[in-house]
Amino acid sequence: MIFYRPFIDDVFIIWRGDLESITSMVNLINEAPTPIKLTMTASPTEVDFLDVHIYKNQSKLAYTLYTKPTDRNTVLKADSFHLKPFKESLPLSQIMRVVPNNSDPVNTQKQIKEMWT
């Protein structure tokens, strides 16, 4: 293991080794007599973790904002009973997610434009 970062009930791991060795480790952990069982998504080139898509870009890691395929990007109706400051802050807060979740400035601008429209 080169790197790991836990977040609540998810863990991001960069593994030095082959897919078989990490699969064996997960299976070994899952044999423990505990109700907690691990699942794993692994790829040598890309993985989605929380709201970030992490991928190999030549010899380094890059990342971009990830949304699940089932995400509908629903819009809050203007006549809802939510407080006005809340309704006004939603677009900005969504666009602000794009900037820290992108390593490529070109992709950042593209995703901001997509959200704006």
Secondary structure, 3 states (H helix, E strand, C coil): CCEEEEECCEEEEECCCCHHHHHHHHHHHHCCCCCCCCCCCCCCCEEEECCEEEEEECCEEEEEECCCCCCCCCCCCCCCCCCHHHHHHHHHHHHHHHCCCCCCHHHHHHHHHHHHC
